[in-house]
Amino acid sequence: MIHTTIGLYANGSFKINGVLPEHLTDHIQYNLDMRPGRSFFVDGKCKNKGYHTDQEIKEFEERIKNDIKFKAVKCTAPYV
């Protein structure tokens, strides 16, 4: 299984990563520690709100929920 993580920046741009299960815990912690202002989603659910409002988070979750372009299919290490 590949986990999908998405970092959403304040300007609306985002970065998608495909993360191996054995890397997921460290990947999440790194993003929470090193990119606290960026919203961070794991498999479609917000793990860090960052600078976004609750409404913006809800809208982005809806946007990515059923869109296959927001689903990673392979590992993208090294992660960014």
N, CA, C and O atoms as CSV, one atom per row, in Angstrom:
chain,resi,resn,atom,element,x,y,z
A,1,MET,N,N,0.842,-1.186,0.000
A,1,MET,CA,C,0.000,0.000,0.000
A,1,MET,C,C,0.881,1.241,0.000
A,1,MET,O,O,1.909,1.293,0.675
A,2,ILE,N,N,0.469,2.215,-0.751
A,2,ILE,CA,C,1.127,3.515,-0.785
A,2,ILE,C,C,0.175,4.540,-0.161
A,2,ILE,O,O,-0.986,4.643,-0.559
A,3,HIS,N,N,0.674,5.290,0.815
A,3,HIS,CA,C,-0.115,6.359,1.429
A,3,HIS,C,C,0.090,7.634,0.626
A,3,HIS,O,O,1.184,7.898,0.128
A,4,THR,N,N,-0.960,8.411,0.508
A,4,THR,CA,C,-0.888,9.689,-0.177
A,4,THR,C,C,-0.825,10.807,0.845
A,4,THR,O,O,-1.697,10.920,1.706
A,5,THR,N,N,0.213,11.638,0.748
A,5,THR,CA,C,0.273,12.829,1.594
A,5,THR,C,C,0.291,14.046,0.689
A,5,THR,O,O,0.876,14.040,-0.393
A,6,ILE,N,N,-0.371,15.092,1.169
A,6,ILE,CA,C,-0.453,16.333,0.406
A,6,ILE,C,C,-0.143,17.492,1.343
A,6,ILE,O,O,-0.762,17.646,2.396
A,7,GLY,N,N,0.820,18.294,0.941
A,7,GLY,CA,C,1.120,19.532,1.651
A,7,GLY,C,C,0.498,20.683,0.886
A,7,GLY,O,O,0.802,20.896,-0.288
A,8,LEU,N,N,-0.373,21.425,1.552
A,8,LEU,CA,C,-1.094,22.535,0.923
A,8,LEU,C,C,-0.540,23.853,1.456
A,8,LEU,O,O,-0.570,24.111,2.660
A,9,TYR,N,N,-0.038,24.677,0.552
A,9,TYR,CA,C,0.549,25.959,0.927
A,9,TYR,C,C,-0.515,27.063,0.960
A,9,TYR,O,O,-1.600,26.914,0.399
A,10,ALA,N,N,-0.183,28.159,1.619
A,10,ALA,CA,C,-1.120,29.274,1.783
A,10,ALA,C,C,-1.597,29.839,0.448
A,10,ALA,O,O,-2.716,30.342,0.354
A,11,ASN,N,N,-0.754,29.761,-0.590
A,11,ASN,CA,C,-1.124,30.317,-1.895
A,11,ASN,C,C,-1.967,29.357,-2.743
A,11,ASN,O,O,-2.320,29.672,-3.879
A,12,GLY,N,N,-2.288,28.178,-2.180
A,12,GLY,CA,C,-3.114,27.209,-2.893
A,12,GLY,C,C,-2.333,26.152,-3.647
A,12,GLY,O,O,-2.917,25.173,-4.111
A,13,SER,N,N,-1.032,26.324,-3.780
A,13,SER,CA,C,-0.231,25.278,-4.426
A,13,SER,C,C,-0.078,24.109,-3.455
A,13,SER,O,O,-0.282,24.260,-2.251
A,14,PHE,N,N,0.278,22.955,-3.986
A,14,PHE,CA,C,0.392,21.778,-3.137
A,14,PHE,C,C,1.448,20.833,-3.685
A,14,PHE,O,O,1.848,20.920,-4.846
A,15,LYS,N,N,1.884,19.934,-2.825
A,15,LYS,CA,C,2.853,18.901,-3.182
A,15,LYS,C,C,2.293,17.558,-2.732
A,15,LYS,O,O,1.887,17.400,-1.580
A,16,ILE,N,N,2.275,16.594,-3.646
A,16,ILE,CA,C,1.771,15.251,-3.352
A,16,ILE,C,C,2.948,14.294,-3.246
A,16,ILE,O,O,3.874,14.339,-4.055
A,17,ASN,N,N,2.901,13.428,-2.242
A,17,ASN,CA,C,3.897,12.372,-2.092
A,17,ASN,C,C,3.208,11.024,-1.947
A,17,ASN,O,O,2.134,10.921,-1.353
A,18,GLY,N,N,3.833,10.003,-2.492
A,18,GLY,CA,C,3.440,8.617,-2.258
A,18,GLY,C,C,4.417,8.052,-1.242
A,18,GLY,O,O,5.621,8.008,-1.493
A,19,VAL,N,N,3.906,7.622,-0.097
A,19,VAL,CA,C,4.759,7.252,1.032
A,19,VAL,C,C,4.560,5.784,1.406
A,19,VAL,O,O,3.434,5.316,1.568
A,20,LEU,N,N,5.664,5.080,1.536
A,20,LEU,CA,C,5.624,3.688,1.967
A,20,LEU,C,C,5.163,3.611,3.425
A,20,LEU,O,O,5.468,4.507,4.212
A,21,PRO,N,N,4.433,2.552,3.796
A,21,PRO,CA,C,3.946,2.433,5.174
A,21,PRO,C,C,5.053,2.548,6.220
A,21,PRO,O,O,4.849,3.151,7.274
A,22,GLU,N,N,6.208,1.981,5.938
A,22,GLU,CA,C,7.296,2.013,6.913
A,22,GLU,C,C,7.931,3.402,7.064
A,22,GLU,O,O,8.698,3.628,8.000
A,23,HIS,N,N,7.624,4.313,6.171
A,23,HIS,CA,C,8.141,5.677,6.245
A,23,HIS,C,C,7.109,6.673,6.780
A,23,HIS,O,O,7.451,7.813,7.094
A,24,LEU,N,N,5.865,6.251,6.884
A,24,LEU,CA,C,4.771,7.186,7.141
A,24,LEU,C,C,4.910,7.943,8.459
A,24,LEU,O,O,4.751,9.163,8.478
A,25,THR,N,N,5.198,7.265,9.541
A,25,THR,CA,C,5.288,7.931,10.843
A,25,THR,C,C,6.348,9.026,10.829
A,25,THR,O,O,6.090,10.146,11.269
A,26,ASP,N,N,7.537,8.709,10.326
A,26,ASP,CA,C,8.600,9.715,10.262
A,26,ASP,C,C,8.258,10.840,9.285
A,26,ASP,O,O,8.577,12.001,9.540
A,27,HIS,N,N,7.618,10.504,8.183
A,27,HIS,CA,C,7.220,11.511,7.185
A,27,HIS,C,C,6.225,12.503,7.789
A,27,HIS,O,O,6.354,13.714,7.604
A,28,ILE,N,N,5.245,11.985,8.503
A,28,ILE,CA,C,4.261,12.858,9.156
A,28,ILE,C,C,4.957,13.756,10.171
A,28,ILE,O,O,4.747,14.969,10.171
A,29,GLN,N,N,5.778,13.175,11.028
A,29,GLN,CA,C,6.443,13.960,12.067
A,29,GLN,C,C,7.341,15.039,11.475
A,29,GLN,O,O,7.366,16.169,11.964
A,30,TYR,N,N,8.066,14.695,10.437
A,30,TYR,CA,C,8.924,15.677,9.772
A,30,TYR,C,C,8.096,16.865,9.273
A,30,TYR,O,O,8.468,18.019,9.487
A,31,ASN,N,N,6.991,16.584,8.619
A,31,ASN,CA,C,6.157,17.660,8.073
A,31,ASN,C,C,5.530,18.509,9.166
A,31,ASN,O,O,5.429,19.726,9.009
A,32,LEU,N,N,5.109,17.905,10.263
A,32,LEU,CA,C,4.540,18.674,11.365
A,32,LEU,C,C,5.609,19.560,12.017
A,32,LEU,O,O,5.325,20.694,12.404
A,33,ASP,N,N,6.823,19.048,12.135
A,33,ASP,CA,C,7.902,19.800,12.777
A,33,ASP,C,C,8.505,20.867,11.871
A,33,ASP,O,O,8.746,21.991,12.312
A,34,MET,N,N,8.748,20.527,10.621
A,34,MET,CA,C,9.502,21.405,9.732
A,34,MET,C,C,8.644,22.319,8.858
A,34,MET,O,O,9.139,23.313,8.325
A,35,ARG,N,N,7.378,21.991,8.711
A,35,ARG,CA,C,6.492,22.809,7.866
A,35,ARG,C,C,5.172,23.084,8.598
A,35,ARG,O,O,4.104,22.732,8.098
A,36,PRO,N,N,5.238,23.705,9.769
A,36,PRO,CA,C,4.026,23.876,10.580
A,36,PRO,C,C,2.973,24.795,9.968
A,36,PRO,O,O,1.797,24.682,10.314
A,37,GLY,N,N,3.357,25.693,9.076
A,37,GLY,CA,C,2.390,26.590,8.453
A,37,GLY,C,C,1.641,25.972,7.293
A,37,GLY,O,O,0.582,26.455,6.893
A,38,ARG,N,N,2.194,24.910,6.761
A,38,ARG,CA,C,1.583,24.234,5.620
A,38,ARG,C,C,0.541,23.245,6.130
A,38,ARG,O,O,0.806,22.488,7.064
A,39,SER,N,N,-0.634,23.249,5.524
A,39,SER,CA,C,-1.622,22.229,5.865
A,39,SER,C,C,-1.126,20.892,5.345
A,39,SER,O,O,-0.482,20.828,4.298
A,40,PHE,N,N,-1.423,19.831,6.070
A,40,PHE,CA,C,-0.880,18.520,5.723
A,40,PHE,C,C,-1.973,17.470,5.821
A,40,PHE,O,O,-2.643,17.336,6.845
A,41,PHE,N,N,-2.139,16.724,4.728
A,41,PHE,CA,C,-3.187,15.713,4.626
A,41,PHE,C,C,-2.558,14.339,4.412
A,41,PHE,O,O,-1.592,14.191,3.663
A,42,VAL,N,N,-3.120,13.351,5.078
A,42,VAL,CA,C,-2.684,11.971,4.907
A,42,VAL,C,C,-3.903,11.156,4.499
A,42,VAL,O,O,-4.897,11.092,5.223
A,43,ASP,N,N,-3.811,10.542,3.340
A,43,ASP,CA,C,-4.914,9.735,2.802
A,43,ASP,C,C,-6.244,10.477,2.869
A,43,ASP,O,O,-7.274,9.911,3.235
A,44,GLY,N,N,-6.198,11.758,2.506
A,44,GLY,CA,C,-7.408,12.565,2.381
A,44,GLY,C,C,-7.883,13.261,3.629
A,44,GLY,O,O,-8.855,14.015,3.578
A,45,LYS,N,N,-7.224,13.029,4.754
A,45,LYS,CA,C,-7.655,13.642,6.017
A,45,LYS,C,C,-6.588,14.606,6.528
A,45,LYS,O,O,-5.392,14.322,6.462
A,46,CYS,N,N,-7.035,15.733,7.030
A,46,CYS,CA,C,-6.120,16.770,7.509
A,46,CYS,C,C,-5.465,16.343,8.822
A,46,CYS,O,O,-6.142,15.963,9.777
A,47,LYS,N,N,-4.134,16.414,8.848
A,47,LYS,CA,C,-3.355,16.128,10.050
A,47,LYS,C,C,-2.809,17.404,10.671
A,47,LYS,O,O,-2.478,17.428,11.857
A,48,ASN,N,N,-2.714,18.465,9.877
A,48,ASN,CA,C,-2.251,19.762,10.363
A,48,ASN,C,C,-2.935,20.852,9.554
A,48,ASN,O,O,-2.830,20.888,8.328
A,49,LYS,N,N,-3.626,21.727,10.239
A,49,LYS,CA,C,-4.388,22.784,9.587
A,49,LYS,C,C,-3.512,23.902,9.038
A,49,LYS,O,O,-3.895,24.571,8.078
A,50,GLY,N,N,-2.349,24.111,9.628
A,50,GLY,CA,C,-1.479,25.176,9.162
A,50,GLY,C,C,-2.172,26.521,9.216
A,50,GLY,O,O,-2.897,26.815,10.166
A,51,TYR,N,N,-1.949,27.346,8.191
A,51,TYR,CA,C,-2.521,28.686,8.147
A,51,TYR,C,C,-3.940,28.721,7.578
A,51,TYR,O,O,-4.553,29.788,7.527
A,52,HIS,N,N,-4.459,27.603,7.160
A,52,HIS,CA,C,-5.776,27.574,6.525
A,52,HIS,C,C,-6.906,27.576,7.550
A,52,HIS,O,O,-6.744,27.125,8.684
A,53,THR,N,N,-8.049,28.093,7.121
A,53,THR,CA,C,-9.235,28.102,7.971
A,53,THR,C,C,-9.901,26.729,7.936
A,53,THR,O,O,-9.608,25.903,7.072
A,54,ASP,N,N,-10.792,26.506,8.882
A,54,ASP,CA,C,-11.552,25.253,8.893
A,54,ASP,C,C,-12.320,25.079,7.586
A,54,ASP,O,O,-12.393,23.973,7.049
A,55,GLN,N,N,-12.884,26.153,7.081
A,55,GLN,CA,C,-13.646,26.090,5.829
A,55,GLN,C,C,-12.743,25.724,4.651
A,55,GLN,O,O,-13.126,24.914,3.806
A,56,GLU,N,N,-11.551,26.313,4.589
A,56,GLU,CA,C,-10.608,25.994,3.514
A,56,GLU,C,C,-10.181,24.530,3.578
A,56,GLU,O,O,-10.040,23.874,2.546
A,57,ILE,N,N,-9.979,24.026,4.780
A,57,ILE,CA,C,-9.614,22.619,4.951
A,57,ILE,C,C,-10.743,21.727,4.464
A,57,ILE,O,O,-10.509,20.767,3.731
A,58,LYS,N,N,-11.945,22.035,4.863
A,58,LYS,CA,C,-13.112,21.248,4.442
A,58,LYS,C,C,-13.241,21.250,2.920
A,58,LYS,O,O,-13.489,20.205,2.318
A,59,GLU,N,N,-13.075,22.403,2.303
A,59,GLU,CA,C,-13.188,22.505,0.845
A,59,GLU,C,C,-12.091,21.706,0.142
A,59,GLU,O,O,-12.353,21.061,-0.874
A,60,PHE,N,N,-10.871,21.741,0.669
A,60,PHE,CA,C,-9.793,20.984,0.045
A,60,PHE,C,C,-10.018,19.487,0.213
A,60,PHE,O,O,-9.771,18.720,-0.718
A,61,GLU,N,N,-10.482,19.059,1.385
A,61,GLU,CA,C,-10.795,17.639,1.584
A,61,GLU,C,C,-11.854,17.168,0.595
A,61,GLU,O,O,-11.764,16.060,0.066
A,62,GLU,N,N,-12.845,17.995,0.349
A,62,GLU,CA,C,-13.879,17.649,-0.637
A,62,GLU,C,C,-13.286,17.577,-2.042
A,62,GLU,O,O,-13.612,16.680,-2.819
A,63,ARG,N,N,-12.422,18.523,-2.354
A,63,ARG,CA,C,-11.783,18.576,-3.681
A,63,ARG,C,C,-10.979,17.311,-3.972
A,63,ARG,O,O,-11.012,16.804,-5.092
A,64,ILE,N,N,-10.262,16.802,-2.981
A,64,ILE,CA,C,-9.365,15.669,-3.207
A,64,ILE,C,C,-10.020,14.316,-2.981
A,64,ILE,O,O,-9.454,13.284,-3.341
A,65,LYS,N,N,-11.198,14.312,-2.392
A,65,LYS,CA,C,-11.828,13.061,-1.946
A,65,LYS,C,C,-11.959,12.008,-3.039
A,65,LYS,O,O,-11.573,10.860,-2.820
A,66,ASN,N,N,-12.468,12.344,-4.162
A,66,ASN,CA,C,-12.751,11.355,-5.207
A,66,ASN,C,C,-12.026,11.621,-6.521
A,66,ASN,O,O,-12.431,11.120,-7.570
A,67,ASP,N,N,-10.977,12.394,-6.465
A,67,ASP,CA,C,-10.234,12.748,-7.675
A,67,ASP,C,C,-8.941,11.926,-7.730
A,67,ASP,O,O,-8.075,12.074,-6.867
A,68,ILE,N,N,-8.813,11.076,-8.725
A,68,ILE,CA,C,-7.666,10.160,-8.788
A,68,ILE,C,C,-6.321,10.879,-8.945
A,68,ILE,O,O,-5.276,10.297,-8.650
A,69,LYS,N,N,-6.335,12.116,-9.399
A,69,LYS,CA,C,-5.052,12.823,-9.509
A,69,LYS,C,C,-4.486,13.178,-8.132
A,69,LYS,O,O,-3.333,13.594,-8.026
A,70,PHE,N,N,-5.287,13.017,-7.085
A,70,PHE,CA,C,-4.832,13.239,-5.715
A,70,PHE,C,C,-4.591,11.923,-4.979
A,70,PHE,O,O,-4.659,11.870,-3.750
A,71,LYS,N,N,-4.315,10.877,-5.724
A,71,LYS,CA,C,-4.048,9.548,-5.148
A,71,LYS,C,C,-2.717,9.055,-5.699
A,71,LYS,O,O,-2.582,8.817,-6.899
A,72,ALA,N,N,-1.735,8.903,-4.813
A,72,ALA,CA,C,-0.422,8.425,-5.225
A,72,ALA,C,C,-0.487,6.925,-5.513
A,72,ALA,O,O,-1.189,6.182,-4.828
A,73,VAL,N,N,0.244,6.497,-6.521
A,73,VAL,CA,C,0.246,5.079,-6.889
A,73,VAL,C,C,1.636,4.455,-6.770
A,73,VAL,O,O,1.803,3.246,-6.932
A,74,LYS,N,N,2.642,5.308,-6.481
A,74,LYS,CA,C,3.998,4.784,-6.293
A,74,LYS,C,C,4.731,5.639,-5.274
A,74,LYS,O,O,4.350,6.776,-4.998
A,75,CYS,N,N,5.785,5.070,-4.726
A,75,CYS,CA,C,6.619,5.776,-3.750
A,75,CYS,C,C,7.349,6.915,-4.451
A,75,CYS,O,O,7.892,6.731,-5.540
A,76,THR,N,N,7.363,8.080,-3.835
A,76,THR,CA,C,8.031,9.240,-4.417
A,76,THR,C,C,9.284,9.651,-3.625
A,76,THR,O,O,9.759,10.779,-3.759
A,77,ALA,N,N,9.809,8.752,-2.815
A,77,ALA,CA,C,11.024,9.071,-2.039
A,77,ALA,C,C,12.142,9.461,-2.997
A,77,ALA,O,O,12.253,8.861,-4.066
A,78,PRO,N,N,12.962,10.426,-2.661
A,78,PRO,CA,C,12.947,11.170,-1.398
A,78,PRO,C,C,11.791,12.172,-1.377
A,78,PRO,O,O,11.519,12.857,-2.362
A,79,TYR,N,N,11.140,12.232,-0.256
A,79,TYR,CA,C,9.935,13.053,-0.115
A,79,TYR,C,C,10.293,14.526,0.013
A,79,TYR,O,O,11.322,14.887,0.583
A,80,VAL,N,N,9.405,15.379,-0.538
A,80,VAL,CA,C,9.592,16.824,-0.424
A,80,VAL,C,C,8.329,17.471,0.113
A,80,VAL,O,O,8.284,18.690,0.282
